[in-house]
Amino acid sequence: MKILLIVITLLSSFSVNSQVEYGFFAGPQLTGVRYTIDGKKQESSLKIGVNAGFQMKVPFENRLSFAPSIMYNLRGYKVKFDSPTFPPDSSAIDNNTSFHTIEVAFLLQHDFNLQPGHYFIRFGPSLDFALFGNEKFNTNTNGFVDRKMTFSFSEYGRYLASAILQFGFEAKNGLFIYGHYNYSLTTMNNQDLGPGIGNRAGGITIGKYLKRNKVAIDTKNMQ
C-alpha cells in the first residue's frame, strides 16, 4: 500500500506542476489465465470483469505523452486440472476464482496526429495489487469448497507485474474510447513448485477528460 500512496502523490504533483489532462474511465473486460502444472497448459475459460479508474495525460514531446492511471479491476478465471496442484488444494480438480485488484499503470501515449480528434496508442508496464478474492472448486472426493483466497508467501501472491497495450480514439470534447489487452509478466502463485498462473485481460473502455489544459503547440515550426 505504501507504493500506491507514493504513486498517488507523484500523480498529484504532475497535476499541480504540469499542463495536463485528467479524467475518469470505466468498462467491461474479459479476464482469463494461462495456467500450467509442471509446464503443461491446463484447460481454462474466460470470465466477465470490469475496470474503472483515474487517467492523466502529461504531454512532454510533440505527440508523445506520459499517461499514468490508477484503476480498480474485477478479475478471475476458470480452470480444470489434469493433475494435483497447490494452490488451491492437492485434491482440487478445477477452480473458479474472482478477485479484486488496484492497478497502477505507467504508460506512454503516442497520438497519430495533432488534430483535436485523433487515434492513439498507449503501452507500458503496470503493477497490480490484489486486495481480496474468492475461489470455488470441486475435489476428487466429490466435495465442494467455497472460500476466500489466501494471499501469502506460500500461496497466492498479491503483487502482479503486467504489460499493457491500448489502442483508441480521443474526441474533441474530451471523450475517449479504447480497446486494451493486459498480459501478466509474473505468476500469481508463490508456492514453490506450484502452478504457473499468468492472468490475462482484454476489454473496451470509455472515459472523459474533465480538464483540458493543453499545451499550445506551434505546428508551423514542425513542418
MIKOL-275976 format. One line per 3 residues: their letters; for each residue x, y, z of N, C-alpha, C, O, CB. Coordinates in steps of 0.02 Angstrom, whole numbers, plus 50000, padded with zeros to 5 digits. Glycine has a CB too. Layout:
<atoms>
a) X Y Z X Y Z X Y Z X Y Z X Y Z; ...
</atoms>
This chain:
<atoms>
mki) 50041 49940 50000 50000 50000 50000 50043 50064 50000 50022 50116 49975 49953 50000 50061; 50104 50060 50027 50148 50117 50027 50165 50138 49956 50171 50197 49940 50212 50102 50066; 50173 50087 49911 50188 50102 49842 50132 50142 49810 50144 50190 49773 50200 50037 49802
lli) 50069 50122 49824 50011 50157 49797 50009 50229 49821 49993 50275 49782 49947 50121 49815; 50024 50241 49885 50023 50308 49912 50077 50352 49879 50065 50411 49865 50034 50307 49988; 50135 50323 49866 50189 50360 49833 50167 50379 49762 50178 50436 49740 50253 50319 49830
vit) 50136 50332 49726 50115 50345 49658 50061 50399 49657 50064 50444 49614 50088 50281 49625; 50013 50396 49702 49960 50447 49705 49991 50516 49717 49969 50565 49688 49909 50430 49761; 50041 50520 49761 50075 50583 49775 50110 50610 49713 50107 50670 49699 50126 50575 49831
lls) 50143 50565 49675 50177 50586 49614 50127 50612 49562 50140 50662 49528 50217 50528 49585; 50070 50577 49555 50020 50599 49506 49991 50666 49525 49977 50708 49482 49965 50547 49500; 49981 50677 49590 49957 50742 49613 50006 50797 49597 49987 50853 49580 49943 50740 49689
sfs) 50071 50781 49603 50123 50829 49586 50122 50848 49513 50131 50906 49495 50192 50802 49605; 50109 50798 49470 50103 50812 49398 50047 50862 49385 50055 50909 49347 50091 50747 49360; 49989 50850 49418 49931 50892 49404 49942 50964 49427 49912 51010 49399 49870 50863 49439
vns) 49985 50975 49477 49997 51042 49503 50050 51078 49460 50043 51137 49447 50020 51039 49575; 50102 51041 49439 50160 51072 49408 50161 51067 49332 50205 51097 49302 50221 51042 49436; 50116 51031 49300 50117 51023 49228 50050 51040 49198 49998 51040 49232 50136 50951 49211
qve) 50051 51055 49133 49990 51065 49097 49964 50996 49076 49994 50964 49033 50000 51112 49034; 49912 50974 49106 49890 50905 49096 49816 50902 49081 49779 50950 49089 49906 50863 49158; 49795 50842 49060 49725 50824 49055 49714 50767 49105 49757 50725 49114 49705 50803 48982
ygf) 49655 50767 49136 49640 50712 49181 49566 50696 49178 49524 50740 49166 49662 50729 49252; 49549 50634 49190 49480 50613 49186 49470 50544 49214 49514 50516 49246 49455 50615 49114; 49410 50516 49202 49391 50452 49229 49370 50405 49173 49351 50428 49119 49335 50459 49281
fag) 49372 50340 49186 49354 50291 49135 49325 50229 49168 49336 50217 49228 49414 50273 49092; 49289 50189 49129 49261 50126 49153 49242 50084 49093 49230 50110 49039 49200 50137 49201; 49238 50018 49104 49217 49974 49050 49220 49901 49070 49251 49883 49120 49260 49986 48989
pql) 49189 49858 49029 49191 49786 49041 49255 49755 49014 49287 49784 48969 49130 49752 49010; 49273 49698 49040 49330 49662 49014 49320 49587 49022 49284 49565 49067 49395 49685 49049; 49352 49549 48978 49354 49477 48985 49421 49459 49016 49474 49481 48993 49345 49442 48915
tgv) 49419 49419 49069 49480 49401 49105 49490 49326 49103 49442 49287 49103 49477 49425 49179; 49552 49305 49099 49567 49234 49095 49636 49220 49123 49664 49261 49161 49562 49209 49023; 49664 49162 49105 49727 49142 49134 49763 49093 49087 49731 49054 49051 49716 49110 49203
ryt) 49829 49095 49089 49869 49040 49061 49894 49001 49122 49939 49024 49157 49929 49067 49016; 49865 48943 49133 49877 48904 49193 49917 48841 49174 49895 48802 49132 49810 48886 49229; 49975 48833 49205 50016 48774 49190 50033 48735 49253 50043 48764 49306 50081 48796 49155
idg) 50035 48670 49247 50057 48625 49300 50115 48584 49273 50107 48546 49225 49998 48578 49326; 50174 48591 49304 50235 48558 49279 50247 48575 49206 50269 48533 49167 50231 48482 49288; 50232 48637 49187 50243 48660 49120 50189 48643 49070 50193 48663 49012 50306 48633 49096
kkq) 50139 48605 49091 50085 48584 49045 50025 48631 49053 50001 48642 49109 50064 48511 49059; 50002 48658 48997 49946 48705 48998 49882 48669 49015 49867 48615 48989 49940 48740 48931; 49842 48701 49060 49778 48673 49081 49720 48706 49044 49726 48762 49019 49769 48681 49156
ess) 49664 48670 49040 49604 48697 49006 49574 48753 49049 49562 48744 49108 49552 48640 48994; 49562 48810 49018 49535 48867 49054 49482 48902 49012 49477 48892 48952 49592 48917 49073; 49443 48944 49045 49391 48983 49011 49387 49052 49041 49413 49064 49096 49322 48947 49015
lki) 49356 49098 49005 49354 49168 49024 49298 49184 49072 49249 49147 49078 49348 49211 48962; 49306 49241 49107 49253 49268 49149 49245 49342 49132 49291 49374 49107 49270 49258 49225; 49186 49368 49147 49172 49439 49136 49193 49479 49197 49176 49461 49253 49097 49451 49120
gvn) 49230 49532 49185 49252 49576 49239 49240 49649 49221 49208 49663 49170 49326 49564 49256; 49266 49694 49261 49260 49766 49248 49326 49800 49268 49365 49774 49307 49200 49797 49287; 49336 49859 49239 49389 49902 49264 49365 49974 49263 49326 49993 49220 49454 49894 49222
agf) 49389 50015 49309 49369 50084 49315 49424 50122 49352 49455 50095 49398 49300 50092 49352; 49436 50183 49332 49489 50219 49366 49498 50291 49344 49453 50321 49314 49552 50184 49355; 49557 50318 49361 49576 50387 49351 49633 50390 49302 49682 50354 49310 49595 50421 49419
qmk) 49628 50433 49251 49676 50437 49197 49706 50507 49193 49671 50556 49202 49644 50418 49130; 49771 50511 49179 49803 50575 49166 49840 50572 49100 49858 50519 49076 49851 50594 49224; 49852 50631 49072 49891 50637 49010 49937 50697 49017 49914 50754 49021 49845 50644 48947
vpf) 50002 50684 49018 50052 50737 49029 50095 50742 48966 50140 50701 48957 50096 50722 49092; 50083 50790 48922 50123 50796 48861 50194 50819 48876 50205 50860 48920 50090 50846 48812; 50243 50790 48839 50311 50812 48850 50353 50815 48787 50407 50844 48788 50345 50767 48899
enr) 50330 50788 48732 50368 50793 48670 50323 50781 48610 50303 50725 48597 50427 50743 48670; 50308 50835 48573 50269 50830 48512 50205 50790 48523 50161 50814 48558 50311 50798 48457; 50199 50730 48495 50139 50689 48501 50146 50635 48555 50103 50592 48560 50123 50657 48435
lsf) 50199 50638 48594 50211 50588 48646 50193 50616 48714 50210 50673 48731 50285 50565 48645; 50157 50575 48754 50136 50596 48821 50147 50540 48871 50149 50481 48853 50061 50618 48821; 50154 50559 48934 50152 50511 48988 50080 50504 49010 50047 50554 49025 50199 50533 49048
aps) 50054 50442 49013 49983 50432 49027 49975 50382 49084 49956 50324 49072 49946 50406 48964; 49989 50403 49146 49980 50358 49203 49907 50351 49222 49866 50394 49207 50021 50383 49264; 49891 50296 49255 49822 50286 49279 49822 50242 49341 49868 50203 49353 49779 50253 49224
imy) 49770 50250 49380 49756 50207 49438 49687 50179 49428 49639 50217 49417 49763 50246 49506; 49680 50113 49432 49615 50083 49417 49598 50025 49464 49642 49991 49491 49613 50059 49346; 49533 50014 49470 49507 49955 49504 49491 49902 49452 49465 49918 49398 49443 49972 49547
nlr) 49506 49839 49467 49491 49783 49423 49453 49729 49460 49470 49712 49516 49555 49755 49393; 49401 49702 49427 49371 49638 49447 49396 49587 49397 49381 49593 49338 49292 49641 49450; 49433 49538 49421 49464 49488 49378 49445 49418 49402 49414 49410 49454 49540 49496 49376
gyk) 49465 49368 49364 49454 49299 49383 49467 49252 49326 49485 49273 49271 49382 49291 49408; 49459 49188 49339 49469 49137 49288 49437 49072 49310 49424 49061 49369 49544 49127 49274; 49424 49029 49260 49401 48961 49272 49452 48913 49242 49475 48924 49186 49329 48949 49243
vkf) 49469 48860 49278 49520 48814 49253 49503 48743 49276 49477 48733 49331 49590 48835 49276; 49519 48693 49235 49512 48623 49252 49582 48592 49255 49624 48605 49213 49467 48585 49201; 49593 48549 49307 49659 48520 49318 49661 48447 49293 49613 48410 49301 49677 48523 49392
dsp) 49718 48429 49263 49727 48359 49244 49775 48322 49290 49791 48263 49280 49752 48354 49172; 49799 48359 49342 49843 48329 49393 49839 48372 49456 49817 48429 49452 49916 48323 49367; 49860 48345 49513 49856 48382 49576 49898 48446 49575 49951 48448 49544 49877 48338 49634
tfp) 49874 48497 49610 49911 48560 49613 49893 48597 49677 49838 48591 49703 49897 48603 49551; 49941 48637 49701 49928 48680 49759 49965 48745 49749 50025 48745 49733 49950 48645 49826; 49930 48802 49758 49858 48809 49770 49817 48792 49708 49844 48790 49652 49843 48881 49793
pds) 49750 48779 49718 49711 48791 49779 49717 48733 49830 49721 48746 49890 49639 48801 49761; 49717 48669 49805 49718 48612 49850 49738 48551 49810 49720 48544 49752 49648 48602 49885; 49776 48507 49840 49800 48447 49804 49744 48401 49783 49754 48358 49740 49850 48409 49847
sai) 49684 48408 49813 49627 48367 49794 49580 48401 49744 49531 48370 49722 49588 48348 49855; 49595 48463 49725 49552 48501 49681 49557 48475 49609 49611 48456 49586 49570 48575 49683; 49501 48474 49574 49500 48454 49504 49483 48514 49458 49487 48508 49397 49450 48397 49493
dnn) 49466 48570 49487 49452 48631 49450 49456 48690 49497 49467 48682 49557 49382 48627 49415; 49446 48750 49470 49444 48810 49513 49411 48867 49475 49420 48876 49415 49516 48830 49535; 49370 48904 49512 49334 48962 49485 49348 49020 49532 49322 49022 49588 49257 48948 49478
tsf) 49388 49067 49510 49409 49122 49554 49380 49189 49532 49365 49199 49473 49485 49126 49556; 49372 49233 49580 49356 49304 49568 49396 49344 49619 49394 49329 49678 49278 49318 49574; 49432 49395 49596 49471 49434 49642 49473 49507 49621 49463 49524 49562 49543 49407 49648
hti) 49485 49551 49670 49483 49623 49661 49553 49651 49668 49590 49634 49714 49434 49655 49712; 49572 49695 49622 49639 49723 49624 49638 49799 49614 49590 49827 49588 49683 49691 49571; 49692 49831 49636 49707 49900 49619 49769 49899 49576 49821 49872 49595 49717 49945 49684
eva) 49764 49930 49517 49819 49927 49469 49845 49998 49454 49805 50044 49444 49797 49893 49404; 49910 50005 49454 49942 50069 49436 49980 50058 49371 50025 50015 49368 49990 50094 49494; 49963 50096 49319 49993 50088 49253 50036 50148 49237 50017 50205 49250 49939 50078 49200
fll) 50095 50135 49207 50142 50188 49188 50150 50184 49112 50196 50152 49086 50212 50180 49225; 50104 50217 49076 50100 50210 49004 50126 50271 48967 50124 50327 48991 50029 50196 48983; 50152 50258 48906 50168 50311 48859 50113 50312 48806 50090 50260 48784 50238 50300 48827
qhd) 50092 50372 48786 50041 50380 48735 50069 50415 48675 50100 50468 48680 49980 50418 48762; 50058 50385 48616 50077 50417 48553 50014 50435 48515 49974 50390 48498 50123 50370 48511; 50003 50499 48501 49947 50522 48461 49967 50519 48387 50022 50540 48369 49925 50595 48481
fnl) 49923 50494 48345 49940 50485 48275 49941 50552 48236 49972 50556 48184 49891 50438 48242; 49908 50603 48262 49914 50670 48234 49895 50721 48288 49878 50702 48344 49867 50678 48171; 49899 50785 48270 49887 50839 48318 49818 50869 48312 49805 50922 48341 49939 50892 48310
qpg) 49773 50837 48275 49705 50861 48269 49667 50852 48335 49685 50808 48374 49668 50825 48211; 49615 50893 48347 49576 50885 48410 49547 50815 48418 49544 50789 48474 49519 50936 48412; 49525 50784 48363 49503 50715 48365 49556 50671 48332 49573 50684 48274 49435 50706 48331
hyf) 49581 50621 48366 49637 50582 48339 49640 50513 48371 49614 50502 48426 49704 50619 48350; 49671 50466 48335 49685 50400 48361 49749 50401 48402 49792 50445 48393 49690 50348 48303; 49755 50353 48447 49814 50350 48489 49830 50277 48506 49788 50233 48500 49805 50391 48553
irf) 49891 50267 48528 49912 50202 48555 49948 50214 48620 49988 50260 48626 49957 50163 48504; 49935 50172 48669 49969 50175 48734 50000 50108 48749 49974 50056 48729 49920 50196 48791; 50057 50109 48784 50090 50047 48802 50136 50060 48862 50159 50115 48872 50130 50018 48742
gps) 50148 50006 48900 50193 50013 48957 50178 49962 49011 50135 49919 49002 50188 50082 48985; 50214 49965 49067 50206 49918 49121 50154 49940 49172 50133 49998 49173 50272 49907 49156; 50133 49893 49214 50088 49909 49269 50104 49864 49329 50136 49812 49322 50014 49900 49248
ldf) 50082 49886 49387 50089 49847 49449 50019 49838 49478 49984 49887 49491 50137 49883 49500; 50000 49775 49488 49934 49757 49514 49940 49734 49586 49985 49695 49602 49900 49702 49470; 49895 49757 49629 49894 49736 49699 49827 49703 49714 49775 49736 49711 49906 49797 49748
alf) 49828 49639 49729 49766 49602 49743 49742 49618 49813 49778 49610 49862 49777 49525 49735; 49680 49641 49819 49651 49659 49883 49621 49598 49919 49640 49583 49975 49597 49712 49874; 49575 49564 49885 49544 49504 49913 49511 49466 49856 49502 49493 49801 49492 49522 49969
gne) 49492 49404 49869 49461 49363 49817 49426 49302 49846 49429 49289 49906 49513 49341 49767; 49393 49266 49802 49356 49206 49821 49368 49151 49770 49375 49165 49710 49279 49221 49829; 49370 49089 49792 49378 49033 49747 49330 48977 49764 49314 48965 49822 49450 49007 49749
kfn) 49306 48943 49711 49260 48886 49719 49289 48829 49678 49306 48837 49619 49187 48905 49695; 49294 48770 49709 49321 48712 49671 49291 48647 49697 49271 48641 49755 49397 48710 49676; 49290 48598 49651 49270 48530 49667 49332 48489 49681 49386 48504 49656 49228 48499 49609
tnt) 49324 48436 49722 49380 48393 49739 49368 48323 49711 49313 48305 49692 49390 48392 49815; 49421 48283 49711 49416 48214 49686 49381 48168 49735 49376 48108 49722 49484 48187 49670; 49358 48195 49791 49319 48156 49839 49245 48177 49837 49207 48163 49883 49347 48165 49911
ngf) 49226 48210 49781 49157 48234 49772 49138 48290 49821 49079 48301 49832 49109 48177 49779; 49187 48323 49849 49173 48380 49893 49174 48445 49854 49200 48449 49799 49223 48382 49950; 49145 48497 49884 49143 48563 49853 49167 48614 49905 49145 48612 49963 49072 48581 49827
vdr) 49211 48658 49884 49240 48708 49929 49225 48778 49901 49235 48791 49842 49317 48698 49937; 49202 48822 49945 49189 48892 49928 49221 48933 49984 49197 48932 50041 49111 48908 49921; 49275 48968 49968 49313 49002 50021 49349 49063 49995 49353 49074 49934 49363 48954 50053
kmt) 49375 49104 50040 49415 49161 50022 49484 49138 49998 49511 49089 50024 49422 49210 50081; 49512 49173 49950 49580 49158 49927 49629 49181 49980 49621 49235 50010 49594 49193 49859; 49680 49141 49992 49732 49157 50041 49793 49186 50005 49824 49152 49964 49751 49095 50082
fsf) 49811 49248 50022 49869 49280 49993 49926 49278 50044 49920 49306 50098 49854 49353 49971; 49980 49244 50026 50037 49236 50071 50099 49218 50031 50095 49210 49970 50023 49183 50127; 50155 49211 50065 50217 49192 50032 50217 49120 50007 50260 49101 49967 50276 49203 50078
sey) 50170 49079 50031 50168 49009 50011 50104 48990 49973 50093 48932 49958 50174 48965 50072; 50062 49040 49957 50001 49026 49918 49995 49077 49861 50040 49083 49820 49938 49027 49964; 49940 49114 49858 49932 49163 49805 49972 49227 49820 49977 49248 49878 49858 49180 49795
gry) 50000 49256 49768 50038 49318 49776 49994 49379 49765 49951 49379 49721 50096 49319 49728; 50005 49431 49804 49966 49493 49797 49992 49538 49741 49952 49575 49712 49967 49531 49862; 50056 49535 49725 50085 49582 49678 50094 49550 49610 50123 49496 49604 50152 49608 49704
las) 50069 49585 49558 50072 49560 49490 50099 49615 49445 50075 49671 49446 50003 49537 49466; 50149 49599 49406 50176 49645 49356 50148 49626 49288 50146 49567 49270 50254 49645 49356; 50128 49676 49249 50097 49663 49184 50123 49711 49131 50153 49763 49147 50021 49668 49189
ail) 50110 49694 49068 50121 49738 49011 50052 49755 48982 50010 49711 48975 50168 49706 48957; 50042 49818 48965 49977 49841 48940 49984 49872 48871 50031 49909 48857 49946 49892 48989; 49936 49856 48828 49932 49887 48761 49861 49913 48752 49813 49876 48763 49952 49836 48705
qfg) 49854 49976 48731 49789 50007 48719 49790 50042 48652 49840 50072 48632 49771 50057 48776; 49734 50038 48615 49726 50074 48553 49657 50106 48552 49607 50072 48564 49735 50027 48492; 49653 50172 48538 49589 50204 48541 49585 50270 48506 49627 50287 48465 49570 50213 48612
fea) 49532 50308 48522 49518 50372 48490 49499 50423 48542 49458 50409 48587 49462 50364 48437; 49528 50483 48537 49510 50540 48579 49469 50589 48537 49490 50608 48482 49573 50575 48608; 49412 50611 48563 49370 50660 48528 49385 50731 48551 49417 50741 48602 49295 50644 48539
kng) 49363 50779 48513 49375 50850 48528 49345 50870 48595 49374 50912 48630 49347 50894 48473; 49288 50840 48613 49253 50859 48675 49281 50824 48737 49254 50832 48792 49180 50843 48669; 49336 50786 48730 49367 50754 48787 49347 50682 48798 49376 50647 48840 49351 50791 48848
lfi) 49298 50657 48760 49280 50587 48765 49335 50544 48733 49366 50564 48684 49212 50573 48731; 49346 50485 48761 49393 50438 48730 49368 50367 48739 49333 50351 48787 49463 50447 48760; 49388 50324 48692 49370 50253 48694 49430 50214 48670 49464 50234 48623 49306 50238 48651
ygh) 49443 50157 48701 49499 50116 48679 49487 50042 48696 49450 50025 48742 49564 50140 48711; 49519 50001 48657 49523 49930 48673 49589 49917 48708 49639 49948 48692 49515 49886 48609; 49590 49870 48754 49652 49858 48791 49665 49783 48800 49619 49742 48801 49649 49892 48859
yny) 49729 49767 48807 49750 49699 48822 49802 49702 48877 49851 49739 48872 49777 49662 48759; 49792 49662 48929 49837 49660 48987 49868 49590 48992 49832 49541 48998 49800 49679 49053; 49934 49587 48989 49970 49523 48989 50014 49520 49051 50060 49560 49059 50013 49515 48924
slt) 50001 49471 49095 50039 49465 49158 50110 49441 49144 50120 49392 49107 50004 49418 49206; 50159 49475 49173 50229 49456 49166 50253 49411 49222 50308 49384 49219 50272 49518 49162; 50212 49403 49274 50231 49362 49331 50175 49313 49347 50119 49321 49323 50246 49406 49393
tmn) 50189 49263 49387 50139 49215 49408 50105 49237 49473 50137 49268 49516 50170 49146 49417; 50042 49220 49479 50004 49237 49540 50019 49187 49596 49997 49198 49652 49930 49239 49525; 50055 49134 49581 50070 49082 49630 50137 49095 49664 50187 49110 49631 50071 49013 49597
nqd) 50139 49090 49731 50200 49097 49770 50227 49030 49796 50282 49028 49824 50189 49143 49828; 50190 48976 49787 50210 48911 49813 50266 48882 49771 50262 48880 49709 50150 48863 49813; 50320 48859 49804 50374 48826 49769 50349 48764 49732 50312 48724 49761 50431 48807 49818
lgp) 50368 48757 49669 50348 48700 49627 50273 48699 49614 50245 48648 49592 50370 48634 49659; 50240 48754 49628 50167 48759 49616 50152 48777 49544 50198 48779 49502 50136 48810 49663; 50089 48790 49528 50069 48804 49459 50092 48873 49436 50107 48917 49476 49994 48799 49453
gig) 50095 48881 49370 50105 48946 49341 50038 48978 49327 49997 48950 49290 50147 48941 49276; 50025 49036 49356 49960 49070 49348 49973 49138 49317 49988 49187 49352 49923 49076 49418; 49966 49142 49252 49976 49204 49216 49910 49235 49195 49877 49210 49149 50021 49193 49154
nra) 49890 49289 49227 49825 49319 49214 49825 49358 49149 49877 49386 49128 49805 49365 49272; 49767 49361 49116 49757 49398 49054 49693 49437 49059 49647 49417 49096 49756 49350 48992; 49688 49493 49023 49626 49532 49022 49623 49573 48958 49674 49598 48934 49621 49578 49084
ggi) 49564 49579 48930 49553 49620 48871 49483 49649 48872 49437 49616 48895 49565 49579 48807; 49475 49710 48848 49409 49740 48850 49404 49806 48814 49452 49828 48781 49387 49749 48921; 49347 49838 48821 49333 49903 48793 49320 49953 48849 49282 49938 48896 49273 49900 48744
tig) 49351 50011 48845 49344 50061 48898 49323 50128 48869 49347 50148 48816 49410 50069 48937; 49278 50163 48904 49254 50229 48884 49269 50278 48941 49260 50261 48999 49178 50227 48867; 49292 50337 48924 49308 50386 48975 49301 50457 48950 49283 50469 48892 49378 50376 49001
kyl) 49315 50505 48994 49312 50576 48976 49361 50616 49017 49365 50608 49078 49240 50603 48985; 49399 50658 48983 49442 50705 49018 49399 50761 49047 49357 50790 49012 49497 50734 48971; 49410 50777 49110 49370 50829 49143 49402 50897 49139 49368 50948 49147 49360 50811 49215
krn) 49466 50900 49126 49501 50963 49119 49546 50959 49058 49585 50912 49051 49543 50980 49183; 49541 51009 49014 49581 51009 48953 49626 51071 48952 49613 51119 48916 49536 51007 48890; 49677 51069 48993 49726 51124 48998 49786 51105 48955 49839 51088 48981 49747 51138 49072
kva) 49777 51108 48888 49826 51080 48843 49883 51128 48829 49875 51189 48833 49793 51059 48779; 49941 51100 48812 49999 51139 48794 49989 51169 48724 49968 51133 48679 50063 51097 48797; 50004 51232 48716 50000 51263 48649 50058 51240 48607 50115 51244 48629 49999 51339 48654
idt) 50044 51216 48546 50095 51190 48502 50095 51230 48437 50043 51237 48406 50084 51114 48489; 50152 51255 48417 50158 51291 48354 50174 51243 48298 50232 51222 48290 50212 51346 48360; 50123 51225 48260 50132 51174 48208 50174 51200 48150 50201 51159 48112 50065 51150 48181
knm) 50182 51268 48141 50222 51293 48087 50295 51274 48094 50329 51263 48044 50217 51368 48083; 50319 51269 48156 50389 51251 48168 50403 51177 48158 50460 51156 48159 50409 51272 48237; 50349 51138 48149 50358 51065 48141 50359 51045 48068 50372 50987 48052 50302 51027 48177
q) 50347 51091 48023 50345 51075 47952 50415 51081 47922 50423 51069 47862 50296 51121 47915
</atoms>
